[in-house]
Amino acid sequence: MSTSPSFDPRLVPVHRVDSDLPAPALQQFQAPALAARFARQHIWSPELHSEPRFTERAMAPASVLIALVPRSSGLQVLLTQRSTRLSSHSGQIAFPGGKADPQDQDAVATALRESEEEVGLAPAFVEVLGTLPVYTTGSAYVVTPVVALIKPGFTLQANAHEVSAVFEVPLEFLMNPAHHRHHRVQWQGVERHWLSMPYRDGEVERFIWGATAGMLRNFYRFLLD
């Protein structure tokens, strides 16, 4: 019987780092520039579309919120550490979000509802800028990333059953390809490839990887294009 290798980026050597790629211009990290970029209609190509499947269950639609929080130091990306009690992607870093419910009007409604349920972010404080192309996870979710600016005055209350921590990472850090590390392993005759973006948060090193890192990489391409 084949045993699945570890995909934890803390345990798998780094294959390469994209220090040679350009970073978006600093003005791209300003709220007006982001809004203008989403308003601009032109064709671009996401770099990452899907992960190799590791489950046979039916595909399910889902949404996440790439929440951009204005701070004096610049825009920050709101992220969560998933509870270790969850059956799927437990303990990993993720955007607020989850599976679509039948009553959700669209992908944006899913992202807003799930964000309020997970971290207590009220929809009234969310200004949606647009969406990025869907990203299909190995766990059979077809995820729509919804990008939004968060208005001042919001409060958060994490759902302890789903979230063990809520934190922020500078958008400029995540959009710098010098922080994008590539990992790969061979498994069942297929090369598995994924990204990680480790970030030092005080005394804690946050390992952003997998689908979250993949969607951030597409956001980088979106800003660069």
C-alpha positions in Angstrom: 0.0 0.0 0.0 1.3 3.4 -1.0 1.9 5.9 1.9 1.2 9.5 1.2 4.3 11.7 1.6 4.3 14.8 3.8 3.3 18.0 1.9 4.1 20.2 4.9 6.5 22.9 3.6 8.4 22.7 6.9 9.4 19.2 6.2 9.9 19.3 2.4 13.1 20.9 1.0 12.7 24.2 -1.0 13.1 23.5 -4.7 13.5 27.1 -5.7 12.6 30.7 -4.7 11.4 33.3 -7.2 13.8 36.0 -6.4 14.4 36.7 -10.1 10.7 37.7 -10.8 9.6 41.3 -10.7 7.4 42.6 -7.9 4.3 44.8 -8.6 4.9 48.5 -8.4 4.4 49.9 -4.9 1.4 52.0 -6.1 -0.4 48.8 -6.9 -0.8 48.2 -3.2 -2.9 51.3 -2.8 -6.7 51.0 -2.5 -7.5 53.3 -5.5 -5.1 51.4 -7.7 -6.6 48.0 -6.7 -10.1 49.3 -7.4 -9.0 50.6 -10.8 -7.3 47.3 -11.6 -10.5 45.3 -11.0 -12.5 47.9 -13.0 -10.2 47.5 -16.0 -11.5 44.8 -18.3 -8.7 42.9 -20.0 -7.7 39.3 -20.4 -5.0 37.8 -18.2 -4.0 34.3 -17.4 -3.8 32.9 -13.8 -0.7 30.8 -13.2 -2.4 28.1 -11.1 -5.7 26.5 -11.7 -6.0 23.3 -9.7 -4.3 20.8 -7.4 -4.1 17.0 -8.0 -7.2 15.4 -6.5 -6.8 13.2 -3.4 -10.5 12.4 -2.9 -13.2 10.9 -5.1 -16.1 12.9 -3.7 -18.1 15.2 -5.9 -16.8 18.7 -6.6 -18.4 21.4 -4.4 -18.5 25.2 -4.9 -16.9 27.4 -2.2 -15.6 30.9 -1.8 -13.0 32.7 0.3 -12.5 36.3 1.2 -9.2 38.0 0.4 -9.8 40.7 2.9 -7.5 43.7 2.6 -7.3 45.8 5.8 -6.0 49.4 5.5 -3.3 50.1 8.2 -0.9 53.0 8.6 1.9 50.7 7.3 -0.2 49.7 4.2 -2.8 47.1 3.2 -2.8 43.9 5.2 -4.3 40.5 4.3 -6.6 38.9 6.9 -5.8 35.3 7.4 -6.9 32.5 9.8 -5.3 29.5 11.4 -7.8 26.7 11.0 -8.7 24.7 14.1 -6.9 21.3 14.6 -10.4 19.9 15.3 -11.5 20.3 11.7 -11.6 17.3 9.4 -10.4 19.2 6.3 -7.1 21.1 6.2 -6.9 21.2 10.0 -4.3 23.5 11.4 -3.5 25.1 8.1 -3.6 28.8 7.3 -6.5 29.9 5.2 -8.6 32.9 4.1 -12.0 33.2 5.8 -14.5 31.2 3.7 -16.0 27.9 3.0 -18.5 25.8 1.1 -21.5 27.4 -0.6 -24.9 26.9 0.9 -28.1 26.5 -1.2 -29.4 29.9 0.0 -26.3 31.8 -1.1 -27.2 34.1 -4.0 -23.7 33.9 -5.5 -20.0 33.3 -4.7 -19.7 36.8 -3.1 -22.6 36.0 -0.8 -20.9 32.7 0.2 -17.6 34.6 1.0 -19.5 37.2 3.1 -21.6 34.7 5.0 -18.6 32.4 5.8 -16.4 35.3 6.9 -19.0 36.5 9.3 -19.5 33.0 10.7 -15.8 32.2 11.0 -14.3 35.5 12.2 -17.3 37.8 12.9 -16.6 40.2 10.1 -19.9 42.0 9.4 -20.7 42.4 5.7 -21.4 46.1 6.2 -17.6 46.7 6.6 -16.7 44.8 3.4 -16.3 46.6 0.0 -16.0 44.0 -2.7 -13.6 44.9 -5.5 -14.0 41.8 -7.6 -13.2 38.1 -7.9 -10.2 36.1 -9.2 -10.4 33.0 -11.3 -11.6 29.8 -9.5 -9.1 27.5 -7.9 -9.8 23.8 -7.6 -8.4 22.2 -4.5 -7.2 18.6 -4.1 -10.0 18.2 -1.5 -12.6 18.8 -4.3 -13.6 22.4 -3.7 -14.0 24.8 -6.6 -13.1 28.0 -4.8 -13.9 31.6 -5.9 -11.5 34.1 -4.3 -13.4 37.3 -3.5 -11.2 40.4 -3.1 -12.4 43.2 -0.8 -11.3 46.2 1.1 -12.3 46.3 4.8 -13.7 49.6 6.1 -12.5 51.1 9.4 -14.4 50.3 12.6 -14.8 46.6 12.1 -14.5 44.1 15.0 -13.7 40.4 14.8 -14.8 37.4 16.9 -13.3 34.1 15.9 -15.4 31.0 15.9 -13.3 28.8 18.2 -14.7 25.6 16.6 -13.3 26.6 13.2 -10.5 29.1 13.8 -7.6 29.0 16.3 -6.1 32.4 15.4 -6.7 35.4 13.2 -3.8 37.5 12.0 -2.7 39.9 9.3 0.2 39.8 6.8 1.3 42.8 4.7 0.0 42.6 1.1 3.4 43.9 -0.1 5.1 40.9 1.5 2.8 38.4 0.0 3.0 39.9 -3.5 6.8 39.9 -3.5 7.9 36.8 -5.4 11.2 36.7 -3.5 9.0 35.2 -0.7 7.4 32.6 -2.9 9.1 29.2 -2.3 8.5 26.1 -4.5 8.3 22.6 -3.2 7.9 19.3 -5.0 7.8 15.6 -4.4 7.1 12.5 -6.5 4.1 10.5 -5.5 2.3 7.7 -7.4 4.3 8.5 -10.5 3.2 12.2 -10.5 5.3 15.2 -9.5 3.3 17.2 -6.9 4.2 20.9 -6.8 3.1 23.6 -4.3 4.1 27.0 -3.0 4.8 28.3 0.5 5.2 31.9 1.8 6.5 31.7 5.4 6.0 34.9 7.4 7.4 35.8 10.8 4.6 37.1 12.9 6.3 38.2 16.1 7.6 35.0 17.7 5.5 32.8 15.4 6.4 31.7 11.9 3.2 31.4 9.8 3.5 28.9 7.0 1.1 30.0 4.2 1.0 27.2 1.7 -1.2 25.0 -0.5 -4.4 26.5 -1.9 -4.0 29.7 0.0 -0.5 30.3 -1.4 -1.8 29.3 -4.9 -4.6 31.9 -4.8 -2.1 34.5 -3.6 0.2 33.7 -6.4 -2.7 34.3 -8.9 -3.3 37.6 -7.2 0.3 38.5 -7.7 0.0 37.7 -11.5 -3.2 39.7 -11.6 -1.5 42.8 -10.2 1.6 42.3 -12.4 -0.3 41.9 -15.7 
